[in-house]
Amino acid sequence: MDTEKKPDETPKQDIGELVGDLVVSGVTVLANTAAKAVVKRVRKSAAKSAPGKAVAKVVKKAKKSAAAPKGAKSKKKKAKKAGAKKSADKKRMKKSAKKKSKKSKR
């Protein structure tokens, strides 16, 4: 067994430097905490204002539209177009039938 004391290889820092580093780190943490608190307060007040509510609605709508699958959107559009075409065809058919019946009566 080795009973001899070995000298520390790491040099000891001056007490002034240690205190200085501690103060700097403490101030940094304090400033960060204060900045976060201010940001949080500003967000809350902005959310309560009328423009803030309007922005929130727009964001909500954008999220919904982005979440909807693209295939479903295109199917809805196609269905609407097809429905419009069918109703237009029916109207045309009725008109032509009326014209034919009028011609046959003469």
C-alpha positions as CSV (number, residue, x, y, z in Angstrom):
1,M,0.0,0.0,0.0
2,D,1.0,3.5,-0.8
3,T,0.9,5.8,2.3
4,E,2.7,8.7,0.7
5,K,0.7,11.8,0.1
6,K,0.7,12.9,-3.6
7,P,0.5,16.6,-4.4
8,D,-2.7,17.8,-6.1
9,E,-2.1,18.2,-9.8
10,T,-4.8,20.8,-10.2
11,P,-3.7,24.3,-9.2
12,K,-6.0,26.0,-6.7
13,Q,-7.8,29.1,-7.8
14,D,-7.6,32.4,-6.0
15,I,-10.5,33.0,-3.6
16,G,-11.3,36.3,-5.4
17,E,-11.7,34.5,-8.7
18,L,-13.9,31.9,-7.2
19,V,-16.2,34.5,-5.6
20,G,-16.2,36.5,-8.9
21,D,-17.3,33.4,-10.9
22,L,-20.0,32.7,-8.4
23,V,-21.3,36.2,-8.5
24,V,-21.3,36.2,-12.3
25,S,-23.2,32.9,-12.5
26,G,-25.7,34.1,-9.9
27,V,-26.4,37.3,-11.8
28,T,-26.8,35.4,-15.1
29,V,-29.4,33.1,-13.6
30,L,-31.2,36.1,-12.0
31,A,-31.3,38.0,-15.3
32,N,-32.5,34.9,-17.2
33,T,-35.3,34.3,-14.7
34,A,-36.4,38.0,-14.8
35,A,-36.4,38.0,-18.6
36,K,-38.6,34.8,-18.7
37,A,-41.0,36.4,-16.2
38,V,-41.4,39.6,-18.4
39,V,-42.0,37.5,-21.5
40,K,-44.6,35.5,-19.7
41,R,-46.4,38.6,-18.5
42,V,-46.3,40.2,-22.0
43,R,-47.8,37.0,-23.5
44,K,-50.6,36.9,-21.1
45,S,-51.6,40.5,-21.6
46,A,-51.3,40.1,-25.4
47,A,-53.6,37.1,-25.3
48,K,-56.3,39.0,-23.5
49,S,-56.3,41.9,-25.9
50,A,-58.7,41.9,-28.9
51,P,-56.0,41.6,-31.6
52,G,-54.4,38.8,-29.6
53,K,-57.7,36.9,-29.7
54,A,-58.1,37.5,-33.4
55,V,-54.6,36.1,-34.0
56,A,-55.4,33.1,-31.9
57,K,-58.5,32.3,-34.0
58,V,-56.5,32.6,-37.2
59,V,-53.8,30.3,-35.8
60,K,-56.5,27.8,-34.7
61,K,-58.1,27.8,-38.2
62,A,-54.7,27.4,-39.9
63,K,-53.9,24.4,-37.7
64,K,-57.2,22.8,-38.5
65,S,-56.8,23.3,-42.2
66,A,-53.2,22.0,-42.1
67,A,-54.3,19.0,-40.1
68,A,-57.0,17.9,-42.6
69,P,-55.6,15.5,-45.2
70,K,-55.2,16.8,-48.7
71,G,-57.1,13.9,-50.2
72,A,-60.2,14.6,-48.2
73,K,-60.2,18.3,-49.4
74,S,-59.9,17.4,-53.0
75,K,-62.6,14.8,-52.7
76,K,-65.0,17.4,-51.3
77,K,-64.2,19.8,-54.1
78,K,-64.7,17.0,-56.7
79,A,-68.0,16.0,-55.1
80,K,-69.2,19.6,-55.2
81,K,-68.3,20.0,-58.8
82,A,-69.9,16.7,-59.7
83,G,-73.1,17.7,-57.8
84,A,-73.2,21.0,-59.7
85,K,-72.8,19.2,-63.0
86,K,-75.5,16.7,-62.3
87,S,-78.0,19.4,-61.4
88,A,-77.1,21.4,-64.5
89,D,-77.6,18.3,-66.6
90,K,-81.0,17.7,-65.1
91,K,-82.1,21.3,-65.8
92,R,-80.9,21.0,-69.4
93,M,-82.8,17.7,-69.8
94,K,-86.0,19.2,-68.5
95,K,-85.8,22.2,-70.9
96,S,-85.1,20.0,-73.9
97,A,-88.1,17.8,-72.9
98,K,-90.4,20.8,-72.6
99,K,-89.2,22.0,-76.1
100,K,-89.8,18.6,-77.6
101,S,-93.3,18.4,-76.1
102,K,-94.2,21.8,-77.4
103,K,-93.0,21.0,-80.9
104,S,-95.0,17.7,-81.0
105,K,-98.2,19.5,-79.9
106,R,-98.1,21.9,-82.9
